[in-house]
Amino acid sequence: MRPTYFRTLVQRRRWTFEALCIQWKRAATELADKDGDPRLADVALSRRTFDRWMKGDISDKGPRPDTARILEYLFGLSVTELFGPPPGERQVQAVIGPPSGMTAPATSAERSDEWGSAETILFQAGELMASNTDPALLVMVRESIDDIVNRYEVFGPQLLQGETRLLRRMLHTLLHGRQSAQQRRDLFSLASQASGLLGYMAVNAGRPEHAQAYCVEAESLADMAQDVTAKMWALGTRALGHYYTGDYAASDAAAAAGVALAPRDPQAIRLLINGRARALARLGDRNGANRAIGQALDLSDRQRVLPDGITACISFEPYSPARTLANAVTAHLSLGETQQVQQYAGQLEDLIERSDSQWTRALVSLDVASSFLLQEDPDIEQGVALGRAALRAGGTTPIRSVYQRATELLHQAYRWRGEVLVREYAEELRALAEQAPLLTGGDGRQEP
């Protein structure tokens, strides 16, 4: 094994393969945008290449040109410097071992008694307090989670799930090692968030079994971290998954379990409005749904600090008042309360137009479109026009919930199927299904 500066830097930062891949993906995406070369965003780092580089096994030609560009951008050094010897020929220890300056004492019979060796006691204590987790690594993980949340509605679950799975795998690897008690709690909490993100992505990608599995894992990890907020968020995502498979009783039960953990916690807003209110409305429990809506709005009003605008759908922040109203719109629509739908939507109109949340814009527009078809005096022209605008507002990476709600609108317009504008809407919806077959379960069928 030939020591290189690359190996030194990786070990100094305590990067696993998965950690390096996360940084690599970010650097590749930034460099592709900076240099106007979209090919770079797709350049991946294989485990085999990583292992060779760590061993100092570099071919005479060095890394491929695109790989070298990303590598140099990531580390801020030339390939020659990275794969040359470390400065001063000093190799930095990065694997976990005894504290600096301590070596395992000799175990000779002459030096031991019934108390044991004092040196051995100190050595063993040092081993127990050693950690494989650098504080900077925890910072990097938090930043990576925030970055995934911020990019989610631009790239969608299909593009980001691989990066998030790498993050989850890295956290699991770290948890197999040693950390201080506080670091371990932080790792369990972050691992819960990573699993929760994957659960949410699986819901949006139409993978209900994966969604529930990741949510179970996220809840268990939150328990290990004693992180009530993370567990409430995971239960909210479990409720969301049940909602989109039509199991409204299970959706309400998961949300209710989350609220019971901390009824006054800001996370309870999401559980009440996105979980309980919408599920109870689908079950036809008008009183229960309206009670949950009222509780969510009251709890929102009592919070001193809540995010502004329309928060990202996958965010770990508490629901902003605007997102709470957007979910109330859906619940009122399921109850057939079309005037309330249009009233709330009117309050949200300006915020939604200025929001980066393209999926929220599409979902609220589809709810309002349905309300025009379901009201006492149906307005087919305005309803279908809004529906078509919503399909375009969903962006280039629409999610399953947008498709399902758009399909419900088509079913509501069925009695006007002879109208040209309805046929045109059906064609646009069919084109969307062909563009992204996973929205429909993979075969392009329009679900009821």
LINURHU-V729806 format. One record per residue. N is the residue number from 1. RES is the residue in three letters. D_FIRST is the distance of its C-alpha to the first C-alpha in Angstrom with 1 decimal. Layout:
# LINURHU-V729806
N,RES,D_FIRST
N,RES,D_FIRST
This chain:
# LINURHU-V729806
1,MET,0.0
2,ARG,3.8
3,PRO,6.4
4,THR,9.3
5,TYR,12.8
6,PHE,12.9
7,ARG,10.6
8,THR,12.8
9,LEU,15.9
10,VAL,15.3
11,GLN,14.7
12,ARG,17.5
13,ARG,19.8
14,ARG,18.8
15,TRP,18.8
16,THR,18.3
17,PHE,18.0
18,GLU,21.8
19,ALA,22.3
20,LEU,20.3
21,CYS,22.4
22,ILE,25.5
23,GLN,24.8
24,TRP,23.7
25,LYS,27.1
26,ARG,29.0
27,ALA,27.5
28,ALA,28.1
29,THR,31.7
30,GLU,32.4
31,LEU,31.1
32,ALA,33.1
33,ASP,36.2
34,LYS,35.6
35,ASP,35.1
36,GLY,37.5
37,ASP,35.1
38,PRO,35.3
39,ARG,32.7
40,LEU,29.9
41,ALA,31.0
42,ASP,30.0
43,VAL,26.5
44,ALA,24.3
45,LEU,20.6
46,SER,19.4
47,ARG,17.2
48,ARG,15.3
49,THR,14.7
50,PHE,13.7
51,ASP,11.1
52,ARG,9.7
53,TRP,10.0
54,MET,8.4
55,LYS,5.0
56,GLY,6.1
57,ASP,7.7
58,ILE,11.1
59,SER,14.0
60,ASP,16.1
61,LYS,18.8
62,GLY,16.7
63,PRO,18.0
64,ARG,21.6
65,PRO,24.3
66,ASP,25.5
67,THR,22.1
68,ALA,21.3
69,ARG,24.7
70,ILE,24.2
71,LEU,20.7
72,GLU,22.3
73,TYR,25.4
74,LEU,23.6
75,PHE,21.6
76,GLY,24.1
77,LEU,21.6
78,SER,21.1
79,VAL,18.2
80,THR,17.5
81,GLU,17.4
82,LEU,15.3
83,PHE,12.4
84,GLY,12.9
85,PRO,11.9
86,PRO,13.6
87,PRO,17.2
88,GLY,17.8
89,GLU,14.1
90,ARG,14.8
91,GLN,12.3
92,VAL,14.7
93,GLN,14.9
94,ALA,15.9
95,VAL,15.9
96,ILE,19.3
97,GLY,20.0
98,PRO,23.0
99,PRO,24.7
100,SER,23.6
101,GLY,24.5
102,MET,25.2
103,THR,23.7
104,ALA,25.1
105,PRO,28.1
106,ALA,28.9
107,THR,31.3
108,SER,33.8
109,ALA,37.3
110,GLU,38.9
111,ARG,37.5
112,SER,38.4
113,ASP,41.8
114,GLU,43.3
115,TRP,41.9
116,GLY,38.3
117,SER,36.1
118,ALA,36.4
119,GLU,32.8
120,THR,31.7
121,ILE,34.0
122,LEU,32.5
123,PHE,28.9
124,GLN,29.9
125,ALA,31.7
126,GLY,28.8
127,GLU,26.6
128,LEU,29.5
129,MET,29.7
130,ALA,26.0
131,SER,25.3
132,ASN,22.6
133,THR,24.8
134,ASP,25.0
135,PRO,28.6
136,ALA,27.4
137,LEU,26.0
138,LEU,29.4
139,VAL,31.0
140,MET,28.8
141,VAL,29.8
142,ARG,33.5
143,GLU,33.3
144,SER,31.8
145,ILE,34.6
146,ASP,37.2
147,ASP,35.8
148,ILE,36.1
149,VAL,39.7
150,ASN,40.6
151,ARG,39.4
152,TYR,40.7
153,GLU,44.1
154,VAL,42.8
155,PHE,40.0
156,GLY,41.2
157,PRO,39.7
158,GLN,38.3
159,LEU,36.0
160,LEU,35.0
161,GLN,34.5
162,GLY,31.0
163,GLU,29.9
164,THR,31.8
165,ARG,30.3
166,LEU,26.8
167,LEU,28.1
168,ARG,29.7
169,ARG,26.6
170,MET,24.6
171,LEU,27.5
172,HIS,27.6
173,THR,24.0
174,LEU,24.7
175,LEU,27.9
176,HIS,26.1
177,GLY,24.7
178,ARG,26.6
179,GLN,28.7
180,SER,31.9
181,ALA,35.1
182,GLN,35.8
183,GLN,32.3
184,ARG,32.7
185,ARG,36.1
186,ASP,34.8
187,LEU,32.0
188,PHE,34.6
189,SER,36.9
190,LEU,34.4
191,ALA,33.4
192,SER,37.1
193,GLN,37.5
194,ALA,34.7
195,SER,36.3
196,GLY,39.7
197,LEU,38.7
198,LEU,37.6
199,GLY,40.9
200,TYR,42.8
201,MET,41.0
202,ALA,41.7
203,VAL,45.4
204,ASN,45.5
205,ALA,43.8
206,GLY,46.3
207,ARG,44.0
208,PRO,46.1
209,GLU,44.3
210,HIS,40.9
211,ALA,42.8
212,GLN,44.3
213,ALA,41.1
214,TYR,39.2
215,CYS,42.3
216,VAL,42.4
217,GLU,38.8
218,ALA,39.5
219,GLU,42.5
220,SER,40.7
221,LEU,37.9
222,ALA,40.7
223,ASP,42.4
224,MET,39.3
225,ALA,39.2
226,GLN,43.0
227,ASP,43.1
228,VAL,46.6
229,THR,46.3
230,ALA,43.2
231,LYS,45.0
232,MET,48.1
233,TRP,46.1
234,ALA,44.5
235,LEU,48.0
236,GLY,49.4
237,THR,46.8
238,ARG,47.7
239,ALA,51.4
240,LEU,50.6
241,GLY,49.0
242,HIS,52.1
243,TYR,54.3
244,TYR,52.9
245,THR,53.2
246,GLY,56.9
247,ASP,56.6
248,TYR,58.4
249,ALA,59.3
250,ALA,55.7
251,SER,54.9
252,ASP,57.6
253,ALA,56.5
254,ALA,52.9
255,ALA,54.1
256,ALA,56.7
257,ALA,54.2
258,GLY,52.2
259,VAL,55.3
260,ALA,56.2
261,LEU,53.0
262,ALA,54.2
263,PRO,57.3
264,ARG,57.4
265,ASP,53.7
266,PRO,53.3
267,GLN,51.1
268,ALA,54.3
269,ILE,55.7
270,ARG,53.3
271,LEU,54.0
272,LEU,57.7
273,ILE,58.0
274,ASN,55.2
275,GLY,55.3
276,ARG,58.7
277,ALA,61.1
278,ARG,59.9
279,ALA,59.6
280,LEU,63.0
281,ALA,64.5
282,ARG,63.3
283,LEU,64.8
284,GLY,68.1
285,ASP,68.2
286,ARG,69.8
287,ASN,70.5
288,GLY,67.1
289,ALA,65.3
290,ASN,67.5
291,ARG,67.1
292,ALA,63.3
293,ILE,63.6
294,GLY,65.8
295,GLN,63.5
296,ALA,60.5
297,LEU,62.6
298,ASP,64.0
299,LEU,60.6
300,SER,59.3
301,ASP,62.4
302,ARG,61.7
303,GLN,58.1
304,ARG,58.0
305,VAL,54.8
306,LEU,53.8
307,PRO,51.9
308,ASP,54.0
309,GLY,54.5
310,ILE,53.0
311,THR,49.7
312,ALA,46.9
313,CYS,47.6
314,ILE,44.2
315,SER,44.3
316,PHE,43.9
317,GLU,46.7
318,PRO,50.2
319,TYR,52.4
320,SER,54.2
321,PRO,58.0
322,ALA,57.8
323,ARG,55.3
324,THR,57.5
325,LEU,60.5
326,ALA,58.7
327,ASN,58.1
328,ALA,61.7
329,VAL,62.8
330,THR,61.1
331,ALA,62.8
332,HIS,66.2
333,LEU,65.9
334,SER,65.3
335,LEU,68.5
336,GLY,70.4
337,GLU,71.0
338,THR,70.8
339,GLN,72.6
340,GLN,70.0
341,VAL,67.2
342,GLN,68.7
343,GLN,69.5
344,TYR,66.0
345,ALA,64.5
346,GLY,66.8
347,GLN,65.5
348,LEU,61.9
349,GLU,62.6
350,ASP,61.8
351,LEU,58.6
352,ILE,57.4
353,GLU,58.0
354,ARG,55.9
355,SER,53.1
356,ASP,49.7
357,SER,49.9
358,GLN,50.9
359,TRP,51.0
360,THR,53.3
361,ARG,55.5
362,ALA,55.7
363,LEU,56.3
364,VAL,59.1
365,SER,60.7
366,LEU,60.7
367,ASP,62.4
368,VAL,65.0
369,ALA,65.5
370,SER,66.2
371,SER,68.6
372,PHE,70.7
373,LEU,71.1
374,LEU,71.9
375,GLN,74.3
376,GLU,78.0
377,ASP,78.6
378,PRO,75.6
379,ASP,74.3
380,ILE,72.5
381,GLU,72.0
382,GLN,70.3
383,GLY,68.3
384,VAL,66.9
385,ALA,66.3
386,LEU,64.3
387,GLY,62.3
388,ARG,61.4
389,ALA,60.3
390,ALA,58.2
391,LEU,56.3
392,ARG,55.4
393,ALA,54.5
394,GLY,51.9
395,GLY,49.5
396,THR,47.2
397,THR,45.4
398,PRO,48.3
399,ILE,47.8
400,ARG,49.6
401,SER,52.1
402,VAL,53.3
403,TYR,53.9
404,GLN,55.6
405,ARG,57.9
406,ALA,58.7
407,THR,59.6
408,GLU,61.9
409,LEU,63.7
410,LEU,64.2
411,HIS,65.8
412,GLN,68.1
413,ALA,69.2
414,TYR,70.0
415,ARG,73.7
416,TRP,73.6
417,ARG,71.5
418,GLY,74.1
419,GLU,73.5
420,VAL,71.5
421,LEU,69.3
422,VAL,68.3
423,ARG,67.4
424,GLU,65.3
425,TYR,63.5
426,ALA,62.8
427,GLU,61.3
428,GLU,59.0
429,LEU,57.8
430,ARG,57.3
431,ALA,55.2
432,LEU,53.1
433,ALA,52.5
434,GLU,51.5
435,GLN,49.1
436,ALA,47.4
437,PRO,48.2
438,LEU,46.2
439,LEU,48.9
440,THR,51.4
441,GLY,49.3
442,GLY,47.9
443,ASP,51.0
444,GLY,52.8
445,ARG,55.8
446,GLN,57.6
447,GLU,57.6
448,PRO,60.8
